[in-house]
Amino acid sequence: MNIKVNKYILLLSAGLSLMLFKATDAAAQSSEQLAAITALGSLNGIALHCNALGETQRIKRELVATLPKRRQLGELFDYETNRSFMAFIEKNDTCPSPQLLAQQVDEALGRLQSLYPAR
């Protein structure tokens, strides 16, 4: 019960943060850019659950190198990571093979790089 309450509090606070983010900064980012960050957060949650720490490090390294330095973008990534991690547990999913996960991360990073050109 306590875990579920904490999970719901986390989701509620993250949702409120996202609402504020959407209201103040969404115009600065396209929906495709936000979707690319969301996809990487989702993969990061899976990688964390599956102990693929090399993939989590690779994702974060590329986000730091690619994204504009905006707190809201990092919060979106963190929110999606947490959501994905919890959903993976609730669904009792099985971890993808390391090769499949690496391929999915490669594709998502390529998408991010195409949407955020080099600075």
N, C-alpha and C positions, 0 to 999 in steps of 0.2 A: 504494500500500500504506500509506504513512504517513498519508494523508488518511483512509483507512478505519479505521486503528487509532485515530486521534484522534477520529473520529466515534463509534466504539464506546466509547471512554473517556468522551466527553461524554455519550452516552446512558446509560451505566452510572451515572455520577455523578448525572445528573439523576434516573434511576430510583430510586437510593438516597435522594436528597433527597425524592422524592415518597413513598416508603415511610415515611420519618420524618414527613413532613407528614401523611399519612393516619393514622398512629398517634397523633399528638399533637393535631391540629387539625381533623380531619374532622368531629367531632361539632359543631363550631361553625358549619359551613357545610352547607347541604343539597346533595344531589347535583345538583339543578337549578342552583344557584348555581355550583358547580364546573364544570358543563357549559357554562355561559354564559361563564365565564372561559376555558375550554379552546377554545371556538369562536372567541372573539376572538383568542386566541393563534394559532390556525390561520390565520385571516384575516390576521393581522399578518405571519406568515411568508410568505404569498403576496404581500402588499403589498410586503414588503421585496424579495423576489425580482424583482418586476415594477417596481421603482422607483416605486411609488406612495407617495411619502414623505408626501404630504398625508394619506393614509388612516392611515398608521402614527402620525402625530402626533395625528390626531383620536382614534384608538383609545386611545393612551396618556393623552391629556388627560382623556378620559372615565373611564378606569380610576382615575386619581388622584383625580378629583372624586367618584367613586361608591363605590369599594370601601373597606371598613374598612382601616385602616393595619396590615396584617399581612404580614410578610415572606413567609410561606408562599404567600399568594395571588399575590404578585409572582413568586415562584419558579415557581409553576404556569404562569403566563402566559408567562414566559421559556422554560420547558421546552417548552411547546407551540409557541411561535414557532420555536424551533430545530428541533423535530421536523418541523414543517410545511415549513420552508424546505428542509431536507435531503430530505424526501420529494418535494417539488416538483422538485428537481434530478434525483433518481433516476428519477422517472417521466417526466422530460423533458416535463412538462406545458406547455401554452401559457397565457399570461397571459389572464385574463378582460378584457373591455373595461372601461375606467374606469367606465362607467355601471353595469355589472353588479357590479363590486367595491364601488362606493359603495353600491349597493342592499343587498348582502349585509352590509356593515358597518352600515348603518342598521338593518337587522333585528336584527343581533346586539347592537347597542348598546341598542335598544329592549327587547330581552329582558333584558339586564343591568339596565337601569334599573327594569324591572318587578319584578325579584327583589331588588334592593337599593334600597328606598325612600329618598327624600331624608332626609338627616340633619338 
